[in-house]
Amino acid sequence: MSNQRSSSWFWWLLASASITVLLWQVRWGEYVLYPFTILATWFHEMGHGVTALLLGGSFNSLVLWPNASGMADTSAPMWLGRFGAGLIAAGGPLGPVVVGAGFIRSGRTPRSSTWGLYALGLLLILSAVVWVRTLFGLAAITAWGGATLGLALKGPDWLKQFSVQFFGVQACISVYRSIDYLFMRQAEIGGRVMTSDTGAIQSALLLPYWFWAWVIVALSIALLIKTLSDVLR
């Protein structure tokens, strides 16, 4: 990728991230960005689920509702106790940031972009088949997976490169979809009042939930900027 194109895409990606985050904070914003709001929820819940699997726990199911909320049913291995639950809770907001950074870096060449899109598309389809438990979620995630694989197969190189980096940015900023959720100890999810992600981290690591919210915000911003800067070089 030429330096001129890299610079242009850098600013387009940064602008798209800023606009997406801002729109998510207003009442009608989620409707304008509805497909990407669903994708953001999927990234978040998969972050919980994959973290659980990596720790040796279980990822039982993932539900997505038409109002763009979701929930992952996971469990930590017994030997990790509450600490494991805290790590899985952190995996929701932070896991997609790490994966998203990888997608952004894969956009450096047409070949790596194609493989990045294949990886994302196959993961979407796999998650729909193995974990998604709602009809709406099955339809939405299968549609996203099919579109992503179609782009990998037939899309022009420039679109593949931009798209895989755009998806990476969307993964990185998925934590900001409901940023107020990070600063709550409890929240209503699926009609039930439940401990929030940062509340679960507080239970495991003692420091208050708002402290962990700021840590998550700072880490996600730092990693996104560092990744975009590296790709720009």
N, C-alpha and C positions, 0 to 999 in steps of 0.2 A: 504494500500500500504506500503510495507516495506521501511525502510529508504534507503537501498541500491538501490532499484529500483527508489525511488523518486529522489535520487541524480543523477542517470544515466539519467532519463528522464529530469530532470532540465537542464542538460548540452546539451542534444539533442534539447530540445525546445529553449534554448538560442541560440544555433548554427543555428537552422532553421530560427529563427527570424533575426539573423545577416545576413545570406546568402540571405534571401528573400529581405531585405532592400537594400543590396548592389546590387543585380541583378536588382532591379527596377530602379536603378540609371544609368544603361547603356542601350544603344539603343536596344540591342537584349534581354535584361533581361526579358522584359514583355512578349516576345514570349516564352521564356523558361518556365516561370511561368504563362502562359496564363490563365489556369483555376482559379488559385489563384488570378490573377490580376482582373478577372471578379468578384470573390467573394469579393475582397477588395473594388471594386467600389460599389457593392451591400451593404456591411456593411456601407460604408460612406453615401450613399444616404438614406438608411433606418434610419441612425442616424438623418438626417435632418427631415425625415417624422415622425418618432416616437416622436421626440422632439416637433414638431408642434402639434401632437395629445395630448401629455401630457399637453401642455400649453392651450389647449382648442381651438386650431386653426384647420386647415384642411390639410390633406395630399391627394392631388388629383391624382397624378400619379407619376410613376417612369419610366424613360426610360434608357435603356442600349444599347449602340451601339457596333458593332463588334470591334472597335478600343479600347475597354475597357473604354471609357469615359461614363459618365452618368449624369443624372440630376433629381432632385426631384422637383415636382411642389407643393409648400406648401404656406400657408399663416398664419400669426399670428393673434390672436384675436385683434380686434380693440383697446381694452383698453390698450394693451401693446405697441402699436405703433411701432416705430423703435427699441425700446428695445427688443420687441418680435422677430423682424427679426434678431437681433443680437444673441439672444439665440438660435434660430433655426439654424443660420449659425454655431454657436459653436457646435451644436449637431452633425453635420456631422463628424468632426474629433474626438470629445471627446466621443460621445455616444457609438461608437463601443468599445472604450477602457474600459468603465465601464461594458458593456455587456460581452466583452471578458474576463475580470477579473472573472466574474461570471462563465463562462464556464471552465476556468482554475481550479477554486476551485471545480467545480462539478466533476472533474476528480479524486478526492481522493478515491472514491470507485466505484466498478462496477455498483452498483445500481444508484448512483447519475450520473455517466457517461451516463448510458442508458437514464435517464430522460433528461439530458442535450442535448443529440443527438436528442431525440424526439422533444424537444422544438425548436432546431435549424431547424430540418427538416420541422416541421410543419410551422414555421415562413417563411421559404423559399417558401413552397408551397402556403401559404396564401398570401404572397406578390405577387407571380406570378398571382394568381387568381384575387386579388383585385386591385393592383396598377400598375403592370408592363404593359406598353403600346406598346412595340416593340416586333415583332415576335422573333428576336434574343434573347432579354432579357427573354421572356417567355420560350423559349427552354432551355436556359442556366440555369436559376434559377430553373426551374422544374427538370432538370437533377441533379443539386446539391441537391435539396430537396429529390428526390427519392433515390439518393445514400446515403444520410445521414440517412434517415429512414431505408433503407435496412441494413446499418451498425448497427443501433440501434436494429433491429429485429434479425439479424443473426450473427453479428460479435462476435468474442471471447472477453472475458472480457478485456484482456490486450490491444487489439486493440481499444476497445471502450474508455478506459481510456486515452490512448495516443492520440487518434483522437480528443476527445472533448477538450483536452488541447491544441492540435495543432491548432484546429479551433479558440480557444480562443486567442492564440498568434497571429494568422493571423488577427483577429479582432482588437487586440490592436495595431498592426503595420500597419493597413490599412492607417493610417494617413501619413505614409512615402512613400506610393506608388508614389506620385508626390510631394516630399517635397518642390520642388521649387515653387509649387502652393501656399503653405502657405505663402511664402514671396513675393507674388504678390498682388497688390491692385486690378488689373483687369486681366482677363484671357479669352481666347477664348474657349468657350464650345459649342459644337454642331453647330459650324460655326458662333457663335455670340460672340461678346466681352461683357462680363458680369462682374459685381463686384464679386471678390473672396470671400471666406468665411471670411477671416481675414479683407478684405475690408468692408464687411457688419458689422462685429463686431466693426471696427473703427467708422463707421457711427453712431452706437448705443451708444458706450461707449467712444468715443472721442480719446483715446490713439491710437497711430499709429499702422497700420496693422502689421508691423514687430514685435512690442512689443507683440501683441497677438499671433503671430506665435511662438515666443520663449516660451510663457506661455504654449501653447498647446504642444509643443515638450517636455518641462520639465515635465508637468503633466503626459503625456502618458508614458514617460520613468519611472518616479517615481512609477506610479501605477503598471506597468508591473513588475518591479523589486520587489516591495513590495509583489505583489501577488505570484510570483514564489518563493520568499523567504518563505512566509507563508506556501505554499504547501510543500516545502522541509522539513519543521520541522516535 
